Structures are given as structure tokens and as C-alpha cells.
Amino acid sequence: MTAFRNWTALFAVVALFIQSTVAHMALLYPMPRGGVLDKKQFDGKVHAFIGFESERTMPCNGYNKPGPVTHLKAGETINVRFWGPALPEKYFNTLPPIGSASSQYNQARHDGGTCQFSLSYDNGKTFHLIGQYTKSCPDFYYDWPVKIPEDAPSCEKSDQCLFVWSWTAANVDQFYINCADVTIAGKSGGKLNKKGITIDDVKGYKTAVAPGDAAGDKRGKGPIASQVKANKNGAFSL
């Protein structure tokens, strides 16, 4: 109980600090390395963009040690969720209420942009695209369904198997990436497609911004219906 109280107190202090500095977005589910519930690596910087500080590096935003493990199955659809420093802890397991514009939490989501979701079986050396949302992603007011491919091979090495979220922001030339350690109960002899993710605004890559939704840092319009359908059907992993 004492350890839990100490962690809660530490989280509150760090959350207050990062709300007073630069704040952006990060994965909430699956919980990433360095994420808000990663008790070993959380330092309040999981939401920072690549290059924000010298330790914010590819492929996992500088978090090179394994974190919390999420168990996935080939063919299942998961509801990806996002976190920002302003999101109260009581909404970690449920979506926050929509509310009026004046009561919405500041997300620092930069008008949204393009989110891609991928799997890596080699600790981030290569990425296999499995999902994508454009314009309004990310946004912690919504679920973002992504299907784990039917043909995904099994992967039991949780220090090598990753579910990866990457984000090219809409109104700033910044690139964000989080890695969640996972295991995958997959298909024997299964294969993933060879299509990788788009990397922008990182040294050695082009500078770019993505189309957004003009919602600023408030709640956006959420996932586009046609893209929800495509992601649930696994269209991006073909």
C-alpha cells in the first residue's frame, strides 16, 4: 500500500510538472514504454517528439527497456486510446465525457494529423503497417479501432514484439512515436506485409506536416467512419 501511495504521489508531481511545460500526446492503450502506468520508466516525457531532447530518439522515443506487456491475438480488433498530461486518472479506463467546448481538456494535439499503427518483431528495427487514421488523430476523447492482422505470426518475446503508434502532426513539423511491448497469439506460418511506416521530421528524413481537422488542441471530430471500417477490416495490413 505504501508503494502504491508513493507511486501515486510521484505521478501527481510529474503530471503537474509536464502540464506546466511542453505537452503533447502519447499512447494510453496499449500502454507504451515510458507510459503513464510504466512505473519503471515513466519520466513525463513519453509525449515528447523525436529530437525534443537528445534522448528522444528512434525507434521508441528513447525508451529502450521493456515496459508493461499487453497480450494480443491475431484477428482481434483493439480500441487504441491516447493520453495527454491534462487527462485525469479517472478517465484512464473510460472515455472522458464530451462536454462543452469550454469544459474540454487541452490535449496539445496540434489540429490532429496522421496516425499510423504498426507491429515490430525485432524491437523497432522494422515496422509493419497495420492501421492508419488521418486528419483528427490523435484525440483522447475517442477510441481508435485497429485490427491485428489475421495472418500475424505468433510472437512471444515481449522484449522484441512491439505495437507501435506514430504521428505526423498537422500544424508543426514534429514526429512522435511510442512503442508498447506485446505478445501475439498468432497464426502458424503467418506473414506480415512489408509496407512500413512513414517517418517525417526526423534527422535524415524529409520535413512534413499532415492534413488536420482545424480543432486546435480541443476535441476534434474523431475517427472518420470510412477509416474505422477500413481499420476494422484490416485494409492497411494487406
C-alpha positions in Angstrom: 0.0 0.0 0.0 2.9 2.4 0.8 4.5 1.7 -2.5 1.2 2.5 -4.3 0.8 5.7 -2.4 4.4 6.7 -3.3 3.7 6.0 -7.0 0.5 8.0 -6.9 2.3 10.9 -5.3 5.1 10.7 -7.8 2.7 10.6 -10.7 0.9 13.6 -9.5 4.1 15.6 -9.1 5.3 14.6 -12.6 1.9 15.2 -14.2 1.8 18.7 -12.7 5.3 19.5 -14.0 4.7 18.4 -17.5 1.4 20.3 -17.7 3.5 23.4 -17.0 6.0 22.7 -19.7 5.6 21.4 -23.3 2.8 18.8 -23.5 1.7 16.7 -26.4 0.1 13.2 -26.8 1.0 9.6 -26.1 -0.4 6.1 -26.2 -2.6 5.1 -23.3 -3.7 1.6 -24.6 -1.7 -0.4 -25.3 0.4 1.0 -22.5 3.8 2.1 -24.1 7.3 2.0 -22.7 7.7 5.1 -20.6 3.9 5.5 -20.5 1.9 6.9 -17.6 1.5 3.5 -16.0 5.0 2.3 -16.7 6.3 2.5 -13.1 9.9 1.8 -14.1 10.4 4.3 -16.9 7.7 7.0 -16.7 9.5 10.4 -16.6 6.8 12.6 -18.0 8.4 12.8 -21.4 6.7 10.0 -23.3 4.6 12.6 -25.1 7.7 14.5 -26.5 8.5 14.5 -30.2 11.6 12.9 -31.6 14.5 15.3 -31.2 12.9 17.3 -28.4 15.9 16.4 -26.3 18.9 14.3 -27.1 17.5 11.2 -25.5 14.2 11.4 -27.6 15.4 9.1 -30.3 14.1 6.4 -32.7 12.7 3.8 -32.7 10.9 4.0 -29.3 11.3 7.6 -28.3 14.4 6.7 -26.2 12.7 4.1 -24.1 14.9 1.1 -24.8 14.0 -1.2 -21.9 10.8 -3.4 -21.9 7.7 -1.9 -20.3 4.3 -3.2 -19.4 3.2 -6.1 -21.7 -0.2 -6.3 -23.5 -1.3 -9.7 -24.8 -2.9 -9.6 -28.3 -4.4 -12.1 -30.6 -4.3 -12.3 -34.4 -7.6 -11.2 -35.9 -8.8 -9.2 -32.9 -9.7 -5.5 -33.1 -8.4 -3.4 -30.2 -9.5 0.1 -29.3 -6.4 2.2 -29.2 -6.6 5.1 -26.7 -4.5 8.2 -26.2 -3.2 10.1 -23.2 -2.2 13.7 -22.5 -1.0 15.3 -19.3 -4.3 17.0 -18.8 -6.3 13.7 -18.8 -7.4 12.9 -15.3 -6.5 9.5 -14.0 -10.2 8.6 -13.5 -10.5 8.5 -17.3 -7.7 6.1 -17.9 -10.2 3.2 -18.2 -13.1 5.1 -19.7 -13.5 7.8 -22.3 -13.9 11.3 -20.8 -17.3 13.0 -21.3 -17.6 15.2 -24.4 -18.9 18.3 -22.5 -18.9 21.8 -23.9 -16.0 23.4 -25.6 -15.2 25.5 -22.6 -15.0 22.4 -20.3 -12.9 20.3 -22.6 -9.3 19.3 -21.6 -6.4 20.8 -23.5 -4.8 18.0 -25.5 -1.9 19.7 -27.3 -2.9 17.6 -30.3 -1.9 20.3 -32.9 -5.0 20.0 -35.1 -4.6 16.3 -35.3 -2.7 14.8 -38.2 -1.9 11.3 -39.4 -1.6 8.4 -37.0 -0.1 5.1 -38.2 -0.1 1.8 -36.3 2.4 -1.0 -36.9 3.9 -4.1 -35.5 7.6 -4.8 -35.0 9.0 -8.3 -34.3 12.6 -7.0 -33.9 12.4 -4.3 -31.2 11.8 -1.5 -33.7 14.3 -2.3 -36.4 11.5 -2.8 -38.9 7.8 -1.8 -38.8 4.8 -3.5 -40.5 1.9 -1.1 -41.1 -1.5 -2.4 -39.8 -3.6 0.7 -39.4 -4.0 4.4 -40.1 -6.2 7.4 -39.4 -5.9 10.8 -40.9 -6.9 14.4 -40.0 -8.3 14.0 -36.5 -5.9 11.6 -34.9 -4.8 11.6 -32.1 -7.6 12.6 -29.7 -8.2 11.1 -26.2 -12.0 11.7 -26.4 -12.3 8.7 -28.8 -11.5 5.0 -29.3 -9.4 4.3 -32.4 -10.1 0.7 -33.6 -7.2 -1.2 -35.1 -7.2 -4.8 -36.2 -4.3 -7.2 -35.5 -3.9 -8.9 -38.9 -5.4 -12.4 -39.3 -2.1 -13.6 -40.6 0.1 -12.1 -37.9 2.6 -14.7 -36.7 2.9 -15.6 -33.1 5.4 -13.5 -31.1 6.2 -14.4 -27.5 9.3 -12.4 -27.0 7.9 -9.4 -25.3 11.2 -7.5 -25.4 11.1 -7.8 -29.2 7.4 -7.7 -30.1 6.0 -4.2 -30.3 2.7 -2.4 -31.1 3.8 1.0 -32.4 2.0 4.3 -32.8 3.5 7.1 -34.8 2.1 10.5 -35.5 2.9 13.2 -38.1 1.3 16.3 -36.6 -0.8 18.8 -38.6 0.5 22.2 -37.8 4.0 21.6 -36.6 6.8 19.7 -38.2 7.2 17.2 -35.4 7.2 13.4 -35.4 6.0 11.3 -32.4 6.4 7.6 -31.8 5.5 5.2 -28.9 6.3 1.5 -28.5 4.1 -0.9 -26.5 5.6 -4.3 -25.6 3.2 -7.1 -26.6 2.9 -10.8 -27.1 0.8 -12.0 -30.1 -1.0 -15.3 -30.2 -0.8 -15.6 -34.0 -1.1 -17.9 -36.9 1.3 -20.7 -37.5 3.3 -19.8 -40.7 1.6 -16.4 -40.8 3.3 -13.4 -42.5 3.0 -9.6 -42.2 3.0 -7.2 -45.1 6.3 -5.5 -46.0 4.8 -2.0 -46.0 6.5 0.2 -43.4 5.5 3.4 -41.7 6.0 7.0 -42.9 8.8 8.8 -40.9 8.9 12.6 -41.2 10.7 15.4 -39.3 13.5 13.2 -38.0 17.1 13.7 -38.9 17.8 12.1 -42.3 14.1 12.2 -43.3 12.0 14.9 -45.0 10.2 17.7 -43.2 6.4 17.5 -43.4 3.1 18.2 -41.8 -0.1 16.3 -42.3 -3.6 17.4 -43.0 -5.5 18.2 -39.8 -9.1 19.0 -38.6 -8.6 22.6 -37.5 -9.8 21.8 -34.0 -6.6 23.0 -32.4 -6.0 21.4 -29.0 -9.6 20.8 -28.2 -11.7 17.7 -29.0 -11.7 17.0 -32.8 -14.2 15.3 -35.0 -13.0 11.8 -34.2 -12.2 8.9 -36.5 -13.7 9.1 -40.0 -16.3 6.4 -40.4 -14.8 5.0 -43.6 -11.5 4.8 -41.9 -12.9 3.0 -38.9 -14.4 0.4 -41.3 -11.1 0.1 -43.2 -9.2 -0.4 -40.0 -11.6 -3.0 -38.6 -11.4 -4.9 -41.9 -7.6 -4.8 -41.8 -7.3 -2.9 -45.0 -4.0 -1.3 -44.1 -2.3 -4.6 -43.4 -2.9 -6.1 -46.8 
